[in-house]
Amino acid sequence: MFWESSIPNVLAGDASLEVSPAAAPPMDDEAFAAFYERSARSLWAYLARTSGDPTLAEDIMQESYVRFLCLANPPSYLADGEVACRRYLFRIATNLLRDHWRRPRSASIEEMPENLFACVDEQVASDSQMILGPALAQMRPRDRQLLWLAHAEGYSHHEIAEITGLASASIRLLLFRARRKIAYLLQNQNRGRQA
Amino acid sequence: MTLRSCPREAEVKALVERGQWPQACASDLRTHVDSCRSCSELVLVTAAFQRARNHAVGAAKLGSAGLLWWRAQLRRRNAAVERISRPILSAQIFALAVNLVVAAAVAVWQARHGVAWLTWLEQLPHNVSLQFLTSLVPEGLFNFGAGSLMSPLVLIFAASALLLVGGVVAYFASEKQ
């Protein structure tokens, strides 16, 4: 007789884990499928645009959902609502992306050159060429994240602070500087096209 | 760099995010945006990000939600098993440590008091109930005389065999887990 059989429900998956409220998943599988359908595209867009690597975005997106479902104290889908779950998901993804950037080098993420994270995918590169890519590629990774969260996802400063882990008071200044810089780059880009 | 924001920024941003800029906004707001650097930058940047978002959202290729759900279940299950295994491993380490301490204490005690208890083994063959054991062991094995080298050897072999068997049992127990 193995020890597993003497301890009931250890390997029973859902049944055993639902016993412990700390380990209970934030939602059931059907609710998760619906939540995934509604949130995955915007999460992928955020990751793909800020990392410049669609494959990496895919990997981090999947890992974010898995971690979200494995959280010890996840936001409740019913009590906190989808917005809170979505925000938490973006927070996990942001941390994973930051970890990825930090991993291969010992230097701080702030010291890395912007062009290190330039787009590598051909399709995304061509799309970015038309829309935002060249300007975004010249921004620092953290600024890309802030700009995307503020202007593409429409998050408030408080929400961005929650997602990125930065102080709420500093978001305004960082965002202001990043917006000014990218606006300058976009204007130059537009002038170059017109000329 | 001075941090100055326009009070109409929120209004402009909401219009751009809803896709109502510039067609569905008042002419005075358009005039304001043309003259306000902060608002014109906001329009430029927000519009560019909204377009990029719409494009990227359309280009996203999603995997299966069921597969992610299954992966999460597997990970949580493994975490649960690991949580359960941790105290068992601790108990094994504790048991091993206790055994080692006891063995060391016995060895020290034996070294101090000699191997007097082995005289009991000398009388073992005379015990009627264990008579059959004498037929199993070679003759003279338990005759530990004063100059005999057999007593420490037997002890060492017995301890080694115990340790070996214990190690094998512990290994198989870990393998089963």
Contacts between the chains, C-beta under 8 A, distances in Angstrom:
chain1	res1	chain2	res2	distance
A	2	B	176	5.9
A	2	B	177	7.9
A	3	B	88	6.8
A	3	B	177	7.0
A	7	B	84	6.3
A	10	B	80	6.2
A	10	B	81	6.5
A	10	B	84	5.5
A	11	B	77	6.7
A	11	B	81	6.9
A	13	B	73	5.5
A	13	B	76	7.9
A	13	B	77	5.5
A	14	B	73	7.0
A	16	B	80	6.4
A	17	B	76	5.7
A	17	B	77	7.6
A	17	B	80	6.4
A	23	B	76	6.5
A	23	B	80	7.3
A	25	B	72	7.1
A	25	B	76	7.6
A	29	B	66	7.4
A	29	B	69	5.1
A	32	B	65	6.2
A	32	B	68	7.9
A	32	B	69	5.7
A	33	B	65	4.2
A	33	B	66	7.1
A	33	B	69	7.6
A	36	B	62	7.6
A	36	B	65	4.1
A	36	B	68	6.9
A	37	B	62	7.8
A	37	B	65	7.0
A	40	B	60	6.9
A	40	B	62	5.0
A	40	B	65	8.0
A	41	B	57	4.4
A	41	B	60	4.3
A	41	B	62	6.9
A	42	B	53	7.2
A	42	B	57	6.0
A	44	B	56	7.3
A	44	B	57	7.8
A	44	B	60	4.1
A	44	B	62	7.3
A	45	B	52	7.9
A	45	B	53	5.5
A	45	B	56	3.5
A	45	B	57	5.0
A	45	B	59	8.0
A	45	B	60	6.2
A	48	B	56	5.8
A	48	B	59	8.0
A	48	B	60	7.6
A	49	B	52	6.2
A	49	B	53	7.8
A	49	B	56	5.8
A	58	B	61	7.6
A	58	B	63	7.5
A	62	B	63	6.4
A	62	B	68	6.1
A	62	B	71	7.7
A	65	B	68	4.7
A	65	B	72	7.3
A	66	B	68	5.9
A	66	B	71	5.1
A	66	B	72	4.7
A	66	B	75	6.2
A	69	B	68	7.4
A	69	B	69	6.9
A	69	B	72	3.5
A	69	B	73	8.0
A	69	B	76	7.5
A	70	B	72	5.4
A	70	B	75	5.3
A	70	B	76	5.3
A	70	B	79	7.1
A	123	B	59	7.1
A	124	B	56	7.9
A	124	B	59	7.3
A	127	B	55	5.6
A	127	B	56	7.7
A	127	B	59	7.1
A	128	B	52	7.5
A	131	B	48	6.5
A	131	B	51	5.3
A	131	B	52	4.6
A	131	B	55	6.1
A	132	B	48	4.9
A	132	B	49	6.7
A	132	B	51	7.4
A	132	B	52	4.2
A	135	B	48	7.7
A	136	B	52	7.8
A	147	B	45	7.1
A	147	B	49	6.6
A	148	B	49	6.6
A	148	B	53	7.8
A	151	B	45	5.6
A	151	B	46	4.6
A	151	B	48	7.9
A	151	B	49	3.8
A	151	B	50	7.3
A	152	B	49	4.2
A	152	B	50	6.5
A	152	B	52	6.6
A	152	B	53	4.0
A	153	B	53	7.6
A	154	B	17	5.4
A	172	B	3	7.2
A	173	B	3	6.0
A	176	B	1	7.8
A	176	B	3	5.4
A	176	B	5	7.3
A	177	B	1	6.4
A	179	B	41	6.1
A	179	B	42	7.2
A	179	B	45	5.4
A	180	B	1	7.1
A	180	B	41	6.6
A	182	B	45	5.8
A	183	B	41	3.9
A	183	B	44	5.4
A	183	B	45	5.4
A	186	B	44	5.6
A	186	B	45	6.9
A	186	B	48	5.9
A	187	B	44	7.0
